């Protein structure tokens, strides 16, 4: 375990209580949280897609969306719903997920310190990878491949850094491009390091994400890189999101903060993953 650069105990999300589960196997409260996670990732969703994904009826999803709208998170429209913050986020180039920023800045600084001049890198979209990008501006002769518009703007302004982006569908909450075109683009890319983001990471479930949309793209990123470096703050450890990307055997290095427990750090290391701790 490598110590480098903050502190807080790790917490694990639990779906406790004795309330009956829905037909889809999730408590209604948990399902609504995951629907909101989906919308915070995608910006919008159709009722039929959510019903299929959560294996519940359209009526149940509409009730969930009504509740989320009443709480002020979303606006319903015919056949679906969209996130209320989308317009503001795009206008300000801000990301939806902006919690634990002190941890993410430290992780970003440590990750950026691993990059040498002249490297070819892939930067996944996300708030932690954005923190890496802001610390790469002093590097020279980098080639950056990213699906994140905000990262491309930060690094594209640096004369000594070449930025390449795939095509695809724009996802407002993550300011990123996704879809088949992006996957196809990455199939021809050869890069050194990939800095990969995640919604949850655990020994049992591996890497997980809020929706299906980016799974193929992230797989393509992993396939295009020689080394996969997972960057995630410790609050994401032992969390599982909605969809599973892969087991942890695709990860070479895991950079997190000192909120990780010794037990969890050892468990990752026993899988052959180098654990680096940003303090």
C-alpha positions in Angstrom: 0.0 0.0 0.0 1.5 3.3 -1.1 1.0 6.4 1.1 1.1 9.7 -0.7 -1.7 12.6 0.4 -7.1 13.8 4.2 -9.3 11.3 6.3 -12.7 10.0 7.0 -14.2 6.6 7.8 -15.5 4.7 4.9 -19.3 4.1 4.9 -21.1 1.4 3.1 -24.6 2.0 1.7 -27.1 -0.4 3.0 -30.7 -1.2 2.1 -31.9 -2.0 5.6 -35.3 -2.4 7.2 -38.0 -5.0 7.0 -40.2 -3.3 4.4 -41.5 -5.6 1.6 -39.5 -5.6 -1.7 -40.9 -4.7 -5.0 -41.4 -7.2 -7.9 -38.1 -6.0 -9.3 -36.3 -7.1 -6.1 -35.5 -3.6 -4.8 -37.2 -1.6 -2.1 -39.1 1.3 -3.6 -36.8 3.8 -1.8 -33.7 2.1 -3.1 -35.1 1.9 -6.6 -35.9 5.6 -6.7 -32.4 6.4 -5.5 -31.0 4.3 -8.4 -33.4 5.9 -10.9 -32.2 9.3 -9.8 -28.6 8.0 -10.1 -29.5 7.0 -13.7 -30.9 10.4 -14.5 -27.9 12.1 -12.9 -25.7 10.1 -15.3 -27.8 10.3 -18.5 -29.8 13.5 -18.0 -33.1 12.0 -19.1 -34.8 8.6 -19.4 -37.9 6.9 -20.9 -40.4 5.2 -18.7 -40.3 2.0 -20.8 -36.5 1.8 -20.5 -36.6 2.2 -16.7 -39.3 -0.3 -16.4 -37.3 -2.8 -18.3 -34.1 -2.1 -16.5 -35.7 -2.4 -13.0 -38.1 -5.2 -14.0 -41.2 -3.4 -12.7 -44.3 -2.1 -14.5 -44.6 1.3 -16.3 -47.1 2.3 -13.6 -44.6 1.7 -10.8 -42.0 3.8 -12.7 -44.4 6.6 -13.2 -45.2 6.6 -9.5 -41.4 6.7 -8.8 -41.0 9.6 -11.1 -44.0 11.4 -9.6 -42.2 11.1 -6.2 -38.9 12.3 -7.5 -40.6 15.3 -9.2 -42.4 16.2 -6.0 -39.0 16.2 -4.2 -37.8 18.7 -6.8 -35.2 16.5 -8.5 -36.7 16.0 -11.9 -39.4 17.2 -14.3 -41.7 14.6 -15.9 -42.6 14.8 -19.6 -44.6 12.5 -21.8 -43.1 9.1 -21.7 -40.2 10.0 -19.4 -38.4 12.6 -17.3 -35.4 14.8 -17.3 -33.0 16.1 -14.6 -33.8 19.7 -13.5 -30.2 20.8 -13.3 -29.2 19.9 -16.9 -29.5 23.3 -18.5 -27.5 25.0 -15.7 -24.8 22.4 -15.8 -24.3 22.6 -19.5 -24.3 26.4 -19.5 -21.7 26.5 -16.7 -19.8 23.4 -17.8 -20.2 22.0 -14.3 -20.6 18.4 -13.4 -23.5 16.8 -11.5 -21.3 14.9 -9.1 -19.3 17.5 -7.1 -19.2 16.0 -3.6 -16.1 15.0 -1.7 -14.1 17.4 -3.7 -11.2 17.7 -1.2 -10.6 14.0 -1.6 -10.9 14.2 -5.4 -8.4 17.0 -5.6 -5.8 15.0 -3.6 -6.4 12.0 -5.8 -6.1 14.1 -8.9 -2.8 15.5 -7.7 -1.3 12.1 -7.0 -2.6 10.7 -10.3 -1.2 13.6 -12.3 2.2 13.1 -10.7 2.4 9.6 -12.3 2.3 11.2 -15.8 5.5 12.0 -17.7 6.0 14.4 -20.6 5.3 12.7 -24.0 2.8 10.2 -22.8 -0.5 9.2 -24.5 -3.3 9.0 -22.0 -7.0 8.2 -21.9 -9.0 10.3 -19.4 -12.5 9.0 -18.6 -15.3 11.5 -17.9 -15.9 12.4 -14.3 -15.2 14.9 -11.5 -12.1 13.0 -10.3 -10.6 12.7 -13.7 -11.3 16.4 -14.2 -9.1 17.1 -11.2 -6.4 15.1 -12.9 -6.8 17.1 -16.1 -6.4 20.5 -14.3 -3.0 19.3 -13.0 -1.7 18.2 -16.4 -1.5 21.7 -17.9 2.2 22.1 -17.0 3.1 18.8 -18.8 4.6 18.8 -22.3 3.9 16.8 -25.5 1.0 14.9 -24.1 -1.6 13.2 -26.3 -5.0 13.0 -24.5 -7.9 11.0 -25.6 -11.1 11.8 -23.7 -14.8 11.6 -24.1 -15.3 14.5 -21.6 -16.0 17.9 -23.2 -14.9 19.9 -20.1 -11.6 18.0 -20.0 -11.0 18.7 -23.7 -11.6 22.4 -23.1 -9.1 22.5 -20.1 -6.3 20.7 -21.9 -7.1 21.8 -25.4 -6.0 25.3 -24.5 -2.5 24.1 -23.8 -0.3 24.4 -26.9 1.9 21.4 -26.0 -1.0 19.1 -25.4 -2.9 17.4 -28.3 -6.5 16.5 -27.4 -8.6 13.9 -29.3 -12.3 13.2 -28.8 -14.5 10.4 -30.1 -17.9 11.1 -31.7 -21.1 10.0 -30.1 -24.2 11.1 -28.2 -23.8 14.0 -25.7 -24.6 13.3 -22.1 -25.2 16.6 -20.3 -24.8 15.6 -16.6 -21.3 14.2 -17.3 -20.5 16.6 -20.2 -19.4 13.6 -22.1 -19.8 11.7 -25.4 -21.0 8.1 -25.4 -22.4 5.4 -27.7 -21.3 3.2 -30.6 -19.3 5.9 -32.4 -17.2 6.5 -29.4 -16.6 2.8 -28.9 -15.6 2.4 -32.6 -13.2 5.3 -32.3 -11.4 3.8 -29.3 -11.0 0.4 -31.1 -8.1 2.0 -33.1 -6.5 3.8 -30.2 -3.2 2.7 -28.5 -2.5 4.5 -25.2 -0.3 4.0 -22.2 -2.3 4.9 -19.1 -6.1 5.0 -18.7 -7.5 6.9 -15.7 -10.8 5.3 -15.2 -13.8 6.6 -13.1 -16.4 4.5 -11.3 -19.6 4.9 -9.4 -18.8 2.0 -7.1 -16.0 -0.5 -6.5 -16.0 -3.6 -4.3 -14.3 -7.0 -4.2 -17.6 -8.8 -4.7 -19.2 -6.8 -7.5 -16.2 -5.2 -9.2 -16.8 -1.9 -11.0 -20.4 -0.7 -11.2 -22.1 2.3 -12.8 -25.6 4.0 -12.7 -26.7 3.0 -16.2 -26.0 0.8 -19.2 -24.9 3.5 -21.6 -21.2 3.7 -21.0 -20.3 0.1 -20.3 -19.1 -0.7 -23.8 -17.2 2.6 -24.0 -15.4 1.9 -20.7 -14.6 -1.6 -21.9 -13.1 -0.1 -25.1 -11.0 2.4 -23.0 -9.7 -0.5 -21.0 -8.9 -2.4 -24.2 -7.0 0.5 -25.7 -4.7 1.1 -22.7 -1.6 -0.7 -21.5 -2.3 0.3 -17.8 -5.7 0.9 -16.2 -5.6 3.2 -13.2 -8.8 3.4 -11.2 -9.4 6.7 -9.5 -12.2 6.8 -6.9 -12.6 8.4 -3.5 -13.1 6.1 -0.5 -16.8 6.7 -0.2 -17.2 4.6 -3.3 -15.6 1.6 -1.8 -18.0 -1.3 -1.0 -20.7 0.5 -3.0 -22.6 -1.2 -5.8 -24.4 0.8 -8.4 -26.9 -0.4 -11.0 -24.9 -2.1 -13.7 -21.6 -4.1 -13.5 -18.7 -3.3 -15.9 -16.2 -5.9 -15.0 -14.4 -7.7 -12.2 -11.3 -6.0 -10.8 -8.8 -8.0 -12.8 -8.8 -5.2 -15.4 -7.4 -2.7 -12.8 -3.6 -2.4 -12.3 -3.6 0.5 -9.8 -6.2 2.0 -7.6 -5.7 5.6 -6.4 -8.0 6.5 -3.5 -7.8 8.6 -0.3 -6.9 7.7 3.3 -10.6 6.9 4.1 -9.9 3.4 2.9 -9.7 0.8 5.7 -6.6 -1.3 6.1 -8.8 -4.4 5.5 -10.1 -3.1 2.2 -6.6 -2.0 1.1 -5.3 -5.5 1.8 -8.2 -7.1 -0.1 -7.4 -5.1 -3.2 -3.7 -5.8 -2.9 -4.4 -9.5 -2.6 -6.0 -9.3 -6.1 -2.7 -7.9 -7.4 -3.8 -4.3 -7.5 -1.4 -1.6 -6.4 -3.2 0.7 -3.9 -2.0 4.3 -3.8 -3.4 6.6 -1.1 -3.6 10.3 -1.6 -3.3 12.2 1.7 
